[in-house]
Amino acid sequence: MKILIVDDSPLMRMMLKDFFADEGFEVYGAGTIEEAWRLSATVRPDVIIKDLFMPDCDVVDSIRRFIKDNHRVKIIICSTESSREDILEALKAGACDFILKPLDKKQVIEVINKAVHP
């Protein structure tokens, strides 16, 4: 399974990569939305884990673009519980699920598996 992590925090990308490396997933990381769109077009990930708030993009527009470019991709939003309203907007835009920070490895893996094998 190919996973693209889209987060402007290098620490968050590294932590998620470590979670997935143990599971044998093919993992890619992008620190900007432009880098994410380029990687998504070439890698064709099965799952995108995207930070809800990134300085260089609108969450709803970015979700719609990822889905338009790859209709089978599953998008999972990563955010804090204080962003409930924004998470709901992301789900309405096409995200299939969300994970809350601070991240728990077991929960993250369960959400990924649920997204890919509903």
C-alpha positions, 0 to 999 in steps of 0.5 A: 500500500502506498501512503502519502503524508502531507504535513508541513511539520518534518517531525510529524512526517517522520513520526508517521513514516516510522509508524508505517515502516513497521507495517511494510507500507510504501511511504512518501512525505510532502511538506508543501501542497505543491510537493504533495500534488506532484508526488500524488500524480507520480506515485498514485497513493492509495491513502493520503494523510493530510494535516488539516491546516497547512499554510499554503492551501485551503483544506477543502480545495486541496481534498477536492483536487486530490480526489479529482486527480485520483478518484480512488485515493482515500484521504484521512485528515490529521488534526486536533480535537479543537478543530471539529467544525473544520474536520466536518468540512473536510469530511463533506469535501471527500475525506473518508476519516480523521485521526486526532493528535497526539497520534496513537500508532494503533489508532492510525493503523486501524484508520488506514486499514478501515479506509482501504478495506471498509 
